[in-house]
């Protein structure tokens, strides 16, 4: 189960950073910076969890997931295309990651 949490965190963090990179010319700097920073926090939490087995990696994951979800909602509001299902899925993935970090 630890490997699944680790891989999920690494994928979620990497995809968030790639999404922020794809928005370089589209959106303002705040949502992009939040998305990149959040992705980096989740990647760090995944690395700490997998490589070092730290028990307190969940605060980094919590901060990162919060930043990612906030940036996604800000992007949706700014562009005028707020897709509720997309945000519900993103929040669900974040909650599952947090449960994984806390339990394992």
Long-range contacts (C-beta under 8 A, 24 or more apart in sequence): 1-100, 1-104, 2-49, 2-50, 2-104, 3-50, 4-100, 5-46, 5-49, 5-97, 5-100, 5-101, 5-104, 6-46, 6-49, 6-50, 7-46, 8-46, 8-93, 8-96, 8-97, 8-100, 9-42, 9-43, 9-45, 9-46, 9-49, 9-61, 9-97, 9-100, 9-101, 10-43, 10-46, 10-47, 10-50, 12-39, 12-42, 12-65, 12-68, 12-93, 12-94, 12-97, 13-38, 13-39, 13-40, 13-41, 13-42, 13-43, 13-45, 13-46, 13-64, 14-39, 14-43, 15-39, 16-42, 16-68, 17-43, 20-71, 23-75, 27-75, 27-78, 27-79, 28-78, 30-74, 31-71, 31-72, 31-74, 31-75, 31-78, 32-71, 34-67, 34-68, 34-70, 34-71, 34-74, 35-67, 35-68, 35-71, 35-72, 35-75, 37-64, 37-67, 38-63, 38-64, 38-65, 38-66, 38-67, 38-68, 38-70, 38-71, 39-64, 39-68, 40-64, 41-67, 42-68, 42-97, 45-101, 49-101, 57-101, 58-98, 58-101, 58-102, 61-97, 61-98, 61-101, 62-98, 65-94, 65-97, 65-98, 66-94, 68-94, 69-94
